[in-house]
Amino acid sequence: MIVAEFFRKNGEITGFKVSGHAGYDESGRDIVCAGVSSAVMMTANLITEIFRFEAEVSAVDDTVTLKTDIPCNDVLQGIYKGLALQIEQILLEFNGTIKMKYSEV
C-alpha cells in the first residue's frame, strides 16, 4: 500500500512523505504506482525547479519526502493541494491501494 502523509502547520501544508507500493500489479506494470510517482515528481519539480522555493527533499528507497518552511504562500499551497487532490482521485479509483493522512507538525 502507498502511504501519502501531508504535514500541516497552522492549517497550511508544509510538506509531504509518500512511501510504499500500491501492489495493484507487478513491478513495472503498476499504474497506481506510476500515477502517484509521476504526481510526486511533478510536484517536487514545480516546487524546487520551476518556482525555486527552498525545500528539503529526500528520496530513499521507496520513500520521497519534501518539506518547506515558507509561511502563507498561495502558490505553494496550490501546488501541495493539487498533489493531495491527485492522490485522492487515484485513491477513489483504485480503492485499497493508497492511504492518505494529515499530520500536524
KEKOLGU-259374 format. One record per residue (C-alpha): residue in one letter; residue number from 0; x, y, z. Coordinates in steps of 0.001 Angstrom, whole numbers, plus 524288, in hexadecimal, padded with zeros to 5 digits. Layout:
<atoms>
+------+------+-------+-------+-------+
: vomi : kegu :    px :    py :    pz :
+------+------+-------+-------+-------+
:    A :  NUM :     X :     Y :     Z :
...
+------+------+-------+-------+-------+
</atoms>
This chain:
<atoms>
+------+------+-------+-------+-------+
: vomi : kegu :    px :    py :    pz :
+------+------+-------+-------+-------+
:    M :    0 : 80000 : 80000 : 80000 :
:    I :    1 : 8047A : 80DDA : 7FD1E :
:    V :    2 : 803F0 : 816FD : 808D0 :
:    A :    3 : 802F4 : 82586 : 805B4 :
:    E :    4 : 804C1 : 82E1C : 811A2 :
:    F :    5 : 8031D : 83CCC : 810DD :
:    F :    6 : 8090A : 84550 : 81B6C :
:    R :    7 : 80181 : 8512A : 8205F :
:    K :    8 : 8057B : 85C9E : 828C8 :
:    N :    9 : 7FAFC : 86655 : 82CE0 :
:    G :   10 : 7F1EE : 8613D : 82243 :
:    E :   11 : 7FBF8 : 862AB : 81759 :
:    I :   12 : 80206 : 856F2 : 81076 :
:    T :   13 : 810BE : 85749 : 81294 :
:    G :   14 : 814BD : 84AC3 : 80BE6 :
:    F :   15 : 81206 : 83C8F : 80935 :
:    K :   16 : 81777 : 82EE0 : 80A2B :
:    V :   17 : 8134E : 8246C : 80081 :
:    S :   18 : 817E5 : 8167B : 80262 :
:    G :   19 : 814F1 : 8086D : 7FF0E :
:    H :   20 : 80F97 : 80128 : 7F366 :
:    A :   21 : 8018A : 80022 : 7EEEB :
:    G :   22 : 801F8 : 7F1A6 : 7EBDC :
:    Y :   23 : 7F7FA : 7F39D : 7E114 :
:    D :   24 : 80064 : 7EC4B : 7D735 :
:    E :   25 : 80E2F : 7E708 : 7D5F1 :
:    S :   26 : 819BC : 7F04F : 7D656 :
:    G :   27 : 81AFD : 7F7CB : 7C9A0 :
:    R :   28 : 80C97 : 7F5EA : 7C66D :
:    D :   29 : 80642 : 7FC31 : 7D24A :
:    I :   30 : 7FE88 : 807D9 : 7CD40 :
:    V :   31 : 7FB3D : 80C74 : 7DAFD :
:    C :   32 : 809A3 : 80D58 : 7DEAC :
:    A :   33 : 80C96 : 813E7 : 7D1B8 :
:    G :   34 : 801CA : 81DEB : 7D388 :
:    V :   35 : 8059C : 82161 : 7E16D :
:    S :   36 : 81427 : 821B0 : 7DE1B :
:    S :   37 : 811AF : 82AC1 : 7D2AD :
:    A :   38 : 8095F : 833F1 : 7DAEE :
:    V :   39 : 813A3 : 8343C : 7E5C6 :
:    M :   40 : 81ED0 : 836F6 : 7DC4D :
:    M :   41 : 81737 : 841BC : 7D56F :
:    T :   42 : 8141B : 847E4 : 7E29A :
:    A :   43 : 8224E : 84770 : 7E6EB :
:    N :   44 : 826BD : 84D41 : 7D9EE :
:    L :   45 : 81C9E : 85827 : 7DA88 :
:    I :   46 : 820B3 : 85BC6 : 7E84D :
:    T :   47 : 82F7E : 85AF8 : 7E6AC :
:    E :   48 : 83249 : 85D55 : 7D83D :
:    I :   49 : 82736 : 8658E : 7D2B6 :
:    F :   50 : 8239C : 86E4A : 7DE37 :
:    R :   51 : 830E0 : 86CD5 : 7E4E8 :
:    F :   52 : 82BA7 : 86B6F : 7F2B6 :
:    E :   53 : 835AD : 866AB : 7FC6E :
:    A :   54 : 83227 : 858EF : 8008D :
:    E :   55 : 837E0 : 84D7C : 807C3 :
:    V :   56 : 83680 : 841F1 : 7FE7F :
:    S :   57 : 839D5 : 833BD : 8010F :
:    A :   58 : 837F2 : 827DD : 7F85F :
:    V :   59 : 83C5D : 81B3D : 7FED3 :
:    D :   60 : 837F5 : 80DC4 : 7FA74 :
:    D :   61 : 8292B : 80EB0 : 7F8F8 :
:    T :   62 : 82759 : 81B56 : 800A9 :
:    V :   63 : 82713 : 82964 : 7FBCC :
:    T :   64 : 8267F : 83457 : 805C9 :
:    L :   65 : 82594 : 842D9 : 802D1 :
:    K :   66 : 82487 : 84D9F : 80CF7 :
:    T :   67 : 82414 : 85C62 : 80C00 :
:    D :   68 : 82409 : 86716 : 81634 :
:    I :   69 : 81D5E : 87207 : 80EAD :
:    P :   70 : 811D8 : 8784F : 815B4 :
:    C :   71 : 80513 : 87BB7 : 80ED3 :
:    N :   72 : 808DA : 87A48 : 8008F :
:    D :   73 : 7FD18 : 87857 : 7F7A9 :
:    V :   74 : 8050C : 87288 : 7EC79 :
:    L :   75 : 80B8F : 86886 : 7F536 :
:    Q :   76 : 7FE9F : 86509 : 7FBBF :
:    G :   77 : 7F882 : 86347 : 7EE57 :
:    I :   78 : 80349 : 859EC : 7EA4B :
:    Y :   79 : 8020A : 851E3 : 7F6BE :
:    K :   80 : 7F32E : 85190 : 7F5CC :
:    G :   81 : 7F437 : 84D6D : 7E790 :
:    L :   82 : 7FC87 : 841BA : 7EB73 :
:    A :   83 : 7F319 : 83E1E : 7F656 :
:    L :   84 : 7E790 : 83F00 : 7ECF3 :
:    Q :   85 : 7EE72 : 836A7 : 7E2B7 :
:    I :   86 : 7F1E9 : 82C18 : 7EC92 :
:    E :   87 : 7E410 : 82C82 : 7F1F6 :
:    Q :   88 : 7DE78 : 82A8C : 7E44E :
:    I :   89 : 7E754 : 81EC5 : 7E211 :
:    L :   90 : 7E375 : 8197E : 7EF76 :
:    L :   91 : 7D506 : 81A65 : 7EBE5 :
:    E :   92 : 7D740 : 81370 : 7DEFA :
:    F :   93 : 7E010 : 808C1 : 7E488 :
:    N :   94 : 7DAB6 : 80682 : 7F22B :
:    G :   95 : 7E390 : 7FF39 : 7FB97 :
:    T :   96 : 7F054 : 80328 : 7F51C :
:    I :   97 : 7F2C5 : 8104C : 7FBCF :
:    K :   98 : 7F12C : 815B0 : 80978 :
:    M :   99 : 7F114 : 82475 : 80B5E :
:    K :  100 : 7F30F : 82B81 : 81828 :
:    Y :  101 : 7F5EA : 83912 : 81D53 :
:    S :  102 : 7FEF6 : 83B9D : 828DA :
:    E :  103 : 8008B : 8481F : 8309A :
:    V :  104 : 80EE7 : 84BC9 : 83232 :
+------+------+-------+-------+-------+
</atoms>
